[in-house]
């Protein structure tokens, strides 16, 4: 309509439409003989794929509220005063104010694609939430999407970084450990939590860093690249961001914290998506049959540890001479038994790197769920049975059988898959994990013992209502006939009985967003950081500061302004040096007092110190 302003509040917030056939352009957009659209045929007014909805920036929102001008039409919107919009000049003015005789007027759409985009739109708005009002989006803390995650503790909420200059220190309480700067809306973002988890496994971290330049020797022919080498390069980036954090220029007078930034795993994810196995197993986004977003880290972790073990096995002098790194840490033997009613039982063995937690359907009856402890779930998962029908070669027919899968060894590092996330998972498992009347249902310490008859006992350390600690025992004898027990004993195994003690080291959780979709959300990582690892990281930061101080002392008047640390004064570096010495002293005291670790919550680039109860 006449007088239409493309920068009024309505036009900038409404969904865009495709121009119709032979629509006349305004005179300021006419270039030569092109004065109307030429689509070559009829076209819908709506695009087939609707573009992301954008919200107006806070600056323009304030101008709309303060302005008294009203746009053309019945409540179309408020026309923004162009003179008050920084950087846009007369381009936001009405058509009658533009003098096209003086100089060509640029296309405003090009300006929206430039650095002035943030002047018009709020870049932190989530384009997925199309039904939320703008007021609900901006009502919370800056960077947080309050509307979609109402009721979720702030440290678990999804945080989106602004496109402008960003201070990571504001969101990193540790000043030492690195999060990831990769939005949950990006492709294959589920890998970030698993990558950070692998970094905090000392054996995997040191091996990947040591072999990051040995990609040719570890490349599996079918893949064309080495995942171990790619992971080592990413771990090297994480180490550099941490060690160089204290020599970064301070922002907002953070003199003693520096600026520990976050890593971007784009290169690793791009390399991972080229693996044929990743596509065939539907581990990446955009592949038919891929698992739900909530369950994807379980599949990715299971794949990545097996792939790392295969690559590291290529470095041994003789194939099969020794077990791989991951196999020696996480490998666990299972024996599978199929008991027939009229036929001879079948026994087979297998080996796995993770244990999938199983939930007995009998627990869903007679209100048994509130009494189920974690130890009982783990015991059943290590020694589970399930009735089913299977083919019998002797009777040449299907029979009712009982299938049992029993663990016969215990690894130094026990990796568990909860197997209860996502909308297609068994609701029984999720109900057990979400028991509101059970505090600290996931214990911090457990003991697992395998008896001579292959029965399994699990003990868990719990805190009673009066604050005392006690061990709860979950055990059950195996109802196996003597013939099957004899066949099991003939299988190769370690010395029995055997017992292992485990301490909770890390968990990956899925924080579900509110709404109708059960698959919308993001992943966070809880991880225990040993004090030895923290002392090592602090010493790396200290060495970088000492190198910078030495560089400043040796700099000449002609070169001191072009140094990488020219923006940091020697006094600031010395203050940070003293701050690190104080931190190292405190960590040494913690190590001597057996207070050997602290817990972190890594939620993207937001790194928070938490307690084990969290």
DRENFI-875333 format. One line per 3 residues: number of its first residue (from 0); for each residue x, y, z of C-alpha. Coordinates in Angstrom, 1 decimal, padded with zeros to 4 digits. Example, Ala and Ser with C-alpha at 12.3 -4.5 7.8 and 13.67 -1.06 7.14 Angstrom:
<pts>
0	012.3/-004.5/007.8 ~ 013.7/-001.1/007.1
</pts>
This chain:
<pts>
0	000.0/000.0/000.0 ~ 001.1/003.6/-000.4 ~ 003.3/004.8/002.4
3	004.4/001.3/003.4 ~ 007.6/001.2/005.4 ~ 009.5/-002.0/005.3
6	011.1/-001.2/008.6 ~ 007.9/-000.7/010.7 ~ 007.3/-003.1/013.6
9	004.9/-005.3/011.8 ~ 006.9/-005.7/008.6 ~ 010.0/-006.7/010.5
12	008.3/-009.3/012.7 ~ 005.9/-010.9/010.3 ~ 006.8/-014.0/008.4
15	008.2/-013.1/004.9 ~ 006.3/-014.0/001.8 ~ 007.4/-014.6/-001.8
18	006.6/-011.8/-004.3 ~ 003.8/-012.5/-006.8 ~ 004.2/-012.5/-010.6
21	005.0/-009.1/-012.2 ~ 005.0/-007.1/-008.9 ~ 006.1/-003.5/-009.6
24	009.3/-002.5/-007.8 ~ 009.6/000.9/-006.1 ~ 011.5/003.5/-008.1
27	014.6/003.4/-005.8 ~ 015.0/-000.4/-006.5 ~ 014.8/000.0/-010.3
30	018.0/-000.8/-012.1 ~ 018.0/-000.2/-015.8 ~ 015.2/-002.1/-017.6
33	014.3/-004.3/-014.6 ~ 011.3/-002.7/-013.0 ~ 009.1/-005.7/-011.9
36	009.5/-009.3/-010.8 ~ 009.7/-012.0/-013.4 ~ 009.2/-015.4/-011.8
39	008.4/-017.2/-015.1 ~ 005.1/-018.7/-013.8 ~ 002.7/-018.8/-010.8
42	004.3/-019.1/-007.4 ~ 002.8/-019.6/-003.9 ~ 002.8/-016.6/-001.6
45	004.3/-018.7/001.1 ~ 007.7/-020.4/000.8 ~ 007.7/-024.2/001.0
48	010.2/-024.0/004.0 ~ 009.3/-021.1/006.2 ~ 012.3/-019.1/007.2
51	013.2/-018.6/010.9 ~ 011.0/-016.0/012.7 ~ 013.0/-013.1/014.0
54	012.3/-010.8/016.9 ~ 013.0/-007.1/016.9 ~ 016.0/-006.0/018.9
57	015.6/-004.4/022.3 ~ 016.7/-001.1/021.0 ~ 014.0/-001.0/018.3
60	011.5/-002.3/020.8 ~ 012.2/000.7/023.0 ~ 011.8/003.1/020.1
63	008.5/001.5/019.3 ~ 007.2/002.0/022.8 ~ 008.5/005.5/023.0
66	007.3/006.6/019.6 ~ 003.9/008.1/019.0 ~ 003.9/007.6/015.2
69	001.4/005.0/013.9 ~ 001.9/003.1/010.7 ~ -000.5/003.0/007.7
72	-003.4/000.6/008.0 ~ -005.5/-000.8/010.7 ~ -003.1/-001.3/013.5
75	-000.3/-002.3/011.2 ~ 002.4/-001.1/013.7 ~ 004.5/001.8/014.7
78	006.9/003.4/012.2 ~ 010.4/003.7/013.7 ~ 011.9/007.2/013.6
81	014.9/006.7/011.4 ~ 016.9/009.5/012.9 ~ 017.2/007.5/016.2
84	018.5/004.3/014.8 ~ 022.3/004.3/015.0 ~ 024.0/003.4/011.8
87	021.0/003.1/009.5 ~ 020.6/006.8/008.7 ~ 017.8/007.9/006.4
90	017.3/004.4/005.1 ~ 014.7/003.7/007.8 ~ 012.8/006.9/007.0
93	009.5/006.9/005.1 ~ 009.5/006.9/001.3 ~ 008.6/010.5/001.1
96	011.7/011.5/003.0 ~ 014.2/009.7/000.7 ~ 015.8/011.9/-002.0
99	016.8/009.4/-004.7 ~ 018.2/012.2/-006.9 ~ 021.3/012.7/-004.7
102	022.7/009.2/-004.5 ~ 021.5/005.6/-005.0 ~ 019.7/004.2/-002.0
105	021.0/000.7/-001.0 ~ 018.7/-002.2/-000.7 ~ 017.7/-002.5/002.9
108	017.7/-006.3/002.7 ~ 021.5/-006.1/002.2 ~ 021.9/-004.1/005.3
111	020.0/-006.8/007.3 ~ 022.6/-009.3/006.1 ~ 025.5/-007.2/007.4
114	026.9/-006.3/010.8 ~ 024.0/-004.0/011.4 ~ 021.7/-007.1/011.7
117	021.8/-006.9/015.5 ~ 020.5/-003.3/015.3 ~ 017.3/-004.6/013.8
120	016.8/-008.1/015.2 ~ 017.5/-009.9/018.4 ~ 020.0/-012.6/017.5
123	019.5/-014.5/020.7 ~ 015.8/-015.3/020.0 ~ 015.2/-019.0/019.4
126	013.6/-019.4/015.9 ~ 012.0/-022.7/016.9 ~ 009.7/-021.1/019.4
129	007.3/-019.4/017.0 ~ 004.3/-019.3/019.3 ~ 006.0/-017.5/022.2
132	005.5/-013.8/022.7 ~ 008.5/-011.6/022.5 ~ 007.9/-010.3/026.0
135	008.2/-013.8/027.4 ~ 011.5/-014.4/025.5 ~ 013.1/-011.2/026.9
138	011.7/-011.4/030.4 ~ 014.5/-013.6/031.8 ~ 018.2/-013.2/032.2
141	020.1/-012.0/029.1 ~ 021.1/-015.0/027.0 ~ 018.6/-017.5/028.6
144	015.4/-018.7/027.0 ~ 013.1/-018.3/030.0 ~ 009.9/-018.9/028.2
147	010.7/-022.4/027.0 ~ 012.3/-023.7/030.2 ~ 010.2/-022.2/033.0
150	010.8/-024.1/036.3 ~ 014.2/-025.5/035.3 ~ 017.1/-024.3/037.5
153	019.1/-021.6/035.8 ~ 022.3/-023.5/035.6 ~ 020.6/-026.2/033.4
156	018.9/-023.8/031.0 ~ 020.0/-023.4/027.4 ~ 022.1/-020.3/026.9
159	022.7/-018.7/023.5 ~ 025.7/-016.5/022.9 ~ 025.2/-013.0/021.3
162	026.8/-012.3/018.0 ~ 028.6/-009.3/019.4 ~ 031.7/-009.3/021.6
165	031.2/-011.9/024.3 ~ 032.7/-012.3/027.7 ~ 033.0/-016.0/028.5
168	034.3/-015.3/031.9 ~ 030.8/-014.2/033.0 ~ 029.6/-017.8/032.4
171	032.6/-019.7/033.6 ~ 032.9/-020.1/037.4 ~ 036.0/-022.2/037.2
174	038.3/-019.9/035.2 ~ 040.1/-023.1/034.2 ~ 037.9/-025.6/032.4
177	036.6/-025.2/028.9 ~ 033.0/-025.7/027.7 ~ 031.7/-025.9/024.2
180	030.4/-023.1/022.0 ~ 028.1/-025.0/019.8 ~ 024.4/-024.3/020.0
183	021.9/-027.2/020.5 ~ 020.2/-026.1/017.3 ~ 023.3/-026.9/015.3
186	023.7/-030.2/013.5 ~ 025.0/-033.1/015.5 ~ 025.3/-031.0/018.7
189	024.8/-034.1/020.8 ~ 028.5/-035.0/020.3 ~ 029.7/-032.0/022.4
192	028.9/-033.5/025.8 ~ 030.5/-036.9/024.9 ~ 033.6/-035.1/023.6
195	034.0/-033.2/026.9 ~ 033.4/-036.5/028.8 ~ 036.2/-038.2/026.9
198	038.5/-035.3/027.6 ~ 038.2/-035.8/031.3 ~ 039.1/-039.5/031.0
201	042.8/-039.2/031.7 ~ 043.9/-042.3/029.8 ~ 042.0/-041.3/026.6
204	043.0/-037.7/026.9 ~ 046.8/-038.4/027.2 ~ 046.7/-041.1/024.5
207	044.8/-038.8/022.0 ~ 047.2/-035.9/022.7 ~ 050.2/-038.1/022.2
210	049.0/-039.6/018.9 ~ 047.4/-036.5/017.3 ~ 050.2/-036.5/014.6
213	050.0/-040.3/013.9 ~ 046.9/-040.2/011.8 ~ 048.3/-042.2/008.9
216	049.4/-045.1/011.1 ~ 045.9/-045.4/012.8 ~ 043.7/-044.8/009.8
219	041.2/-047.6/009.0 ~ 041.2/-048.1/005.2 ~ 037.5/-047.8/004.9
222	037.3/-044.5/006.6 ~ 040.1/-042.4/005.2 ~ 040.8/-040.6/008.4
225	041.8/-041.2/012.0 ~ 039.3/-040.4/014.7 ~ 042.0/-040.6/017.4
228	044.1/-038.0/015.6 ~ 041.1/-035.7/015.1 ~ 040.2/-036.1/018.8
231	043.7/-035.4/019.8 ~ 043.7/-032.1/017.8 ~ 040.5/-031.1/019.5
234	041.9/-032.0/022.9 ~ 045.0/-029.9/022.1 ~ 042.7/-026.9/021.3
237	040.9/-027.4/024.7 ~ 044.3/-027.5/026.4 ~ 045.4/-024.3/024.7
240	042.2/-022.5/025.6 ~ 042.7/-023.4/029.2 ~ 046.4/-022.7/029.5
243	046.2/-019.4/027.6 ~ 043.1/-018.2/029.5 ~ 045.1/-016.2/032.0
246	047.1/-014.2/029.4 ~ 044.0/-013.0/027.7 ~ 043.1/-009.3/028.0
249	040.7/-008.7/030.8 ~ 037.1/-007.6/030.2 ~ 035.2/-005.6/032.7
252	038.1/-005.6/035.1 ~ 038.4/-009.4/035.5 ~ 042.1/-009.0/036.3
255	042.5/-012.3/038.2 ~ 040.3/-014.5/035.9 ~ 041.5/-013.8/032.4
258	039.2/-015.2/029.8 ~ 038.9/-018.9/029.3 ~ 036.9/-019.3/026.1
261	035.0/-022.3/024.8 ~ 035.9/-024.7/022.0 ~ 034.0/-025.2/018.8
264	034.1/-028.9/017.6 ~ 033.1/-028.1/014.0 ~ 036.2/-029.8/012.5
267	035.8/-033.0/014.5 ~ 032.1/-033.2/013.7 ~ 032.7/-032.6/010.0
270	035.3/-035.4/010.0 ~ 033.0/-037.7/012.0 ~ 030.1/-037.3/009.6
273	032.3/-038.5/006.7 ~ 032.8/-041.9/008.3 ~ 030.8/-044.6/006.4
276	030.1/-046.4/009.7 ~ 028.5/-043.3/011.2 ~ 026.1/-043.1/008.3
279	025.3/-046.8/008.2 ~ 024.6/-046.9/011.9 ~ 022.4/-043.7/011.6
282	024.5/-041.8/014.2 ~ 024.3/-038.4/012.5 ~ 021.6/-036.0/011.8
285	019.7/-036.2/008.6 ~ 020.0/-040.0/008.2 ~ 016.8/-042.1/008.1
288	016.4/-044.3/011.1 ~ 018.6/-042.3/013.4 ~ 017.9/-042.4/017.1
291	016.1/-039.7/019.0 ~ 018.1/-036.7/020.1 ~ 017.8/-037.6/023.7
294	019.3/-041.1/023.1 ~ 021.9/-040.2/020.5 ~ 024.8/-039.6/023.0
297	024.5/-043.2/024.1 ~ 024.9/-044.6/020.6 ~ 027.6/-042.1/019.8
300	029.6/-043.0/022.9 ~ 029.3/-046.7/022.3 ~ 030.5/-046.2/018.7
303	033.4/-043.8/019.5 ~ 035.0/-045.9/022.2 ~ 034.9/-049.0/019.9
306	036.3/-047.0/017.0 ~ 039.1/-045.6/019.2 ~ 040.0/-049.1/020.3
309	040.1/-050.4/016.7 ~ 042.4/-047.6/015.7 ~ 044.7/-048.0/018.7
312	044.9/-051.7/017.9 ~ 046.6/-050.9/014.6 ~ 049.6/-049.5/016.5
315	050.5/-052.8/018.1 ~ 053.4/-054.7/016.7 ~ 051.4/-058.0/016.3
318	047.7/-058.2/015.8 ~ 046.0/-059.5/018.9 ~ 049.1/-059.4/021.0
321	047.6/-057.2/023.6 ~ 044.2/-055.6/024.4 ~ 043.5/-052.1/023.3
324	043.3/-049.2/025.6 ~ 039.5/-048.9/025.8 ~ 039.1/-052.7/026.0
327	041.5/-052.9/029.0 ~ 039.6/-050.1/030.7 ~ 036.0/-050.8/029.9
330	035.8/-054.4/028.5 ~ 033.3/-056.7/030.3 ~ 032.6/-060.3/029.5
333	029.1/-061.7/029.2 ~ 027.8/-065.2/028.9 ~ 024.4/-065.7/027.2
336	022.3/-068.8/028.0 ~ 019.1/-069.9/026.3 ~ 017.2/-072.4/028.4
339	014.8/-074.6/026.4 ~ 012.0/-076.6/028.0 ~ 012.8/-079.8/026.1
342	016.1/-079.2/024.4 ~ 019.7/-078.7/025.5 ~ 020.5/-075.2/026.5
345	022.8/-073.0/024.3 ~ 025.7/-071.1/025.8 ~ 027.6/-068.3/024.1
348	030.0/-065.5/025.1 ~ 030.3/-061.8/024.2 ~ 032.2/-058.7/025.2
351	031.0/-055.2/025.5 ~ 032.3/-051.8/026.5 ~ 029.1/-050.4/028.0
354	026.3/-051.9/030.1 ~ 022.7/-051.1/029.0 ~ 020.6/-050.8/032.1
357	017.5/-053.1/032.0 ~ 014.3/-052.7/033.9 ~ 012.3/-055.8/035.0
360	008.7/-055.4/033.9 ~ 007.7/-057.1/037.2 ~ 008.7/-053.9/038.9
363	005.8/-052.1/037.3 ~ 003.3/-054.4/039.2 ~ 002.1/-054.1/042.8
366	003.4/-050.6/043.3 ~ 007.0/-051.9/043.4 ~ 008.5/-048.9/041.7
369	009.0/-046.7/044.8 ~ 011.0/-049.5/046.4 ~ 013.4/-050.0/043.5
372	017.0/-048.8/044.2 ~ 019.8/-048.2/041.8 ~ 021.7/-051.2/043.1
375	018.8/-053.5/042.2 ~ 018.6/-052.1/038.6 ~ 022.4/-052.6/038.1
378	022.3/-056.1/039.6 ~ 019.4/-057.1/037.2 ~ 021.3/-055.5/034.3
381	024.4/-057.5/035.0 ~ 022.4/-060.7/035.4 ~ 019.2/-060.4/033.6
384	016.7/-062.8/032.2 ~ 013.8/-062.5/029.8 ~ 011.1/-065.0/028.6
387	010.7/-065.3/024.9 ~ 010.2/-067.8/022.1 ~ 013.1/-069.2/020.1
390	013.7/-071.9/017.5 ~ 014.8/-075.3/018.7 ~ 016.9/-077.4/016.3
393	016.0/-080.6/018.2 ~ 012.2/-080.3/018.0 ~ 012.2/-078.3/014.8
396	009.7/-075.8/016.3 ~ 009.5/-072.6/018.3 ~ 009.6/-073.1/022.1
399	009.1/-070.9/025.1 ~ 012.6/-070.2/026.5 ~ 014.4/-068.1/029.1
402	017.3/-066.0/027.9 ~ 019.9/-065.0/030.4 ~ 022.8/-062.6/030.0
405	025.3/-062.7/032.9 ~ 028.4/-060.7/033.4 ~ 031.5/-062.8/034.2
408	034.1/-060.0/034.6 ~ 034.3/-056.5/035.9 ~ 036.2/-053.7/034.2
411	038.2/-050.9/036.0 ~ 035.9/-048.3/034.4 ~ 032.2/-049.2/034.4
414	030.3/-047.4/031.7 ~ 026.5/-047.4/032.0 ~ 023.7/-046.5/029.5
417	020.5/-045.6/031.1 ~ 018.3/-046.6/028.1 ~ 015.3/-044.6/029.3
420	015.5/-041.3/027.4 ~ 013.3/-040.3/024.5 ~ 009.6/-040.7/023.7
423	010.0/-044.3/022.4 ~ 011.8/-045.6/025.5 ~ 010.2/-047.8/028.1
426	008.4/-045.5/030.5 ~ 009.2/-047.8/033.5 ~ 012.9/-046.8/033.4
429	012.1/-043.1/033.4 ~ 009.6/-043.5/036.2 ~ 012.2/-045.2/038.3
432	014.8/-042.5/037.7 ~ 012.3/-039.7/038.4 ~ 011.2/-040.9/041.9
435	010.5/-037.8/043.8 ~ 010.6/-039.4/047.2 ~ 014.2/-040.7/046.7
438	017.0/-038.2/047.3 ~ 020.3/-039.1/045.7 ~ 018.8/-042.1/044.0
441	022.0/-042.4/041.9 ~ 024.7/-043.3/044.5 ~ 028.2/-041.9/044.5
444	029.8/-045.2/045.6 ~ 029.0/-048.7/044.7 ~ 030.6/-052.2/045.0
447	029.9/-055.1/042.6 ~ 030.9/-058.6/043.4 ~ 030.6/-061.8/041.2
450	030.4/-065.0/043.2 ~ 031.7/-068.4/042.1 ~ 028.3/-069.5/040.9
453	028.1/-066.3/038.8 ~ 025.5/-064.6/041.0 ~ 026.0/-060.9/041.4
456	025.8/-058.7/044.5 ~ 025.6/-054.9/044.3 ~ 026.1/-052.6/047.3
459	025.4/-048.9/047.2 ~ 026.3/-046.3/049.8 ~ 023.3/-044.2/050.7
462	022.5/-041.5/053.3 ~ 019.6/-042.2/055.6 ~ 017.1/-039.6/056.8
465	019.0/-039.0/059.9 ~ 022.2/-038.2/058.0 ~ 024.0/-041.5/058.5
468	025.7/-043.5/055.7 ~ 024.9/-047.2/055.2 ~ 025.4/-049.8/052.6
471	022.3/-051.3/050.9 ~ 022.7/-054.8/049.4 ~ 021.0/-056.1/046.3
474	021.6/-059.8/045.6 ~ 019.8/-062.8/044.3 ~ 021.0/-066.4/043.6
477	020.9/-067.7/040.1 ~ 018.2/-070.4/039.6 ~ 020.3/-072.4/037.2
480	020.5/-076.2/036.9 ~ 023.8/-077.9/037.6 ~ 024.4/-078.8/034.0
483	024.3/-075.1/033.0 ~ 026.5/-074.1/035.9 ~ 029.1/-076.7/034.8
486	029.0/-075.4/031.2 ~ 029.5/-071.9/032.4 ~ 032.5/-072.9/034.6
489	034.1/-074.4/031.5 ~ 034.1/-071.0/029.9 ~ 037.4/-069.0/030.3
492	037.0/-066.4/033.1 ~ 039.0/-064.4/035.6 ~ 039.5/-065.5/039.2
495	036.2/-065.8/041.1 ~ 034.9/-064.5/043.4 ~ 035.9/-061.0/042.3
498	034.9/-057.6/043.7 ~ 035.3/-054.1/042.3 ~ 034.6/-050.7/043.9
501	033.4/-047.8/041.7 ~ 033.0/-044.1/042.3 ~ 030.7/-041.9/040.2
504	032.8/-039.9/037.9 ~ 030.5/-038.3/035.2 ~ 027.0/-038.3/033.9
507	025.4/-036.9/030.7 ~ 021.8/-035.7/031.2 ~ 019.2/-034.5/028.7
510	017.4/-031.3/029.8 ~ 014.0/-031.4/028.1 ~ 012.4/-028.2/027.0
513	008.8/-027.5/027.9 ~ 006.3/-028.0/025.1 ~ 004.7/-030.8/023.2
516	007.9/-032.3/021.7 ~ 009.5/-034.8/023.9 ~ 012.7/-034.7/021.8
519	013.4/-031.0/022.2 ~ 016.1/-030.1/024.6 ~ 019.9/-030.1/025.1
522	022.5/-032.2/026.9 ~ 024.6/-031.2/029.9 ~ 027.6/-032.9/031.5
525	028.3/-033.4/035.2 ~ 032.0/-034.4/035.7 ~ 034.3/-035.0/038.7
528	037.7/-033.3/038.2 ~ 040.5/-034.9/040.2 ~ 042.7/-032.4/042.1
531	045.8/-033.8/040.3 ~ 044.3/-032.7/037.0 ~ 043.4/-029.3/038.3
534	047.0/-028.8/039.7 ~ 048.3/-029.8/036.3 ~ 046.1/-027.3/034.5
537	047.0/-024.5/036.9 ~ 050.7/-025.1/036.4 ~ 050.2/-024.8/032.6
540	048.5/-021.4/033.1 ~ 051.3/-020.4/035.4 ~ 054.0/-021.3/032.9
543	052.2/-019.2/030.2 ~ 052.2/-016.1/032.5 ~ 055.9/-016.6/033.2
546	056.7/-016.8/029.5 ~ 054.7/-013.6/028.9 ~ 056.5/-011.7/031.7
549	059.8/-012.8/030.2 ~ 058.7/-011.7/026.7 ~ 057.7/-008.3/028.0
552	061.1/-007.8/029.7 ~ 062.9/-008.7/026.5 ~ 060.7/-006.5/024.2
555	062.2/-003.4/022.7 ~ 060.4/-000.1/022.4 ~ 059.8/-000.8/018.7
558	058.3/-004.3/019.3 ~ 056.5/-004.0/022.6 ~ 053.3/-002.7/020.9
561	053.0/-005.6/018.5 ~ 053.4/-008.3/021.0 ~ 050.5/-010.8/021.5
564	050.2/-009.7/025.1 ~ 050.8/-006.0/024.5 ~ 047.3/-005.2/025.9
567	048.1/-006.7/029.3 ~ 050.3/-004.7/031.7 ~ 053.1/-006.5/033.6
570	051.3/-005.5/036.9 ~ 048.2/-007.4/035.7 ~ 050.2/-010.5/034.8
573	051.9/-010.4/038.2 ~ 048.6/-010.2/040.0 ~ 047.4/-013.2/038.0
576	050.6/-015.0/038.8 ~ 050.0/-014.4/042.5 ~ 046.4/-015.5/042.2
579	047.5/-018.8/040.6 ~ 050.1/-019.4/043.3 ~ 047.3/-019.0/045.9
582	045.1/-021.5/044.0 ~ 047.9/-024.0/043.8 ~ 048.4/-023.8/047.5
585	044.7/-024.4/048.2 ~ 044.7/-027.4/045.8 ~ 047.8/-028.9/047.5
588	046.0/-028.6/050.8 ~ 043.0/-030.4/049.3 ~ 045.2/-033.2/048.1
591	046.8/-033.6/051.4 ~ 043.4/-033.7/053.2 ~ 042.1/-036.4/050.8
594	039.5/-033.9/049.5 ~ 040.6/-035.0/046.0 ~ 038.1/-033.7/043.5
597	035.4/-031.2/042.7 ~ 032.3/-031.4/040.5 ~ 031.5/-029.3/037.4
600	028.3/-028.8/035.4 ~ 029.2/-028.0/031.8 ~ 026.2/-026.7/029.9
603	027.6/-025.4/026.6 ~ 030.0/-022.6/027.5 ~ 028.4/-022.2/030.9
606	030.7/-023.9/033.4 ~ 029.4/-024.1/037.0 ~ 030.9/-025.6/040.2
609	028.4/-027.9/041.9 ~ 028.2/-030.4/044.7 ~ 027.8/-034.1/044.3
612	024.2/-033.9/045.5 ~ 023.4/-031.9/042.3
</pts>
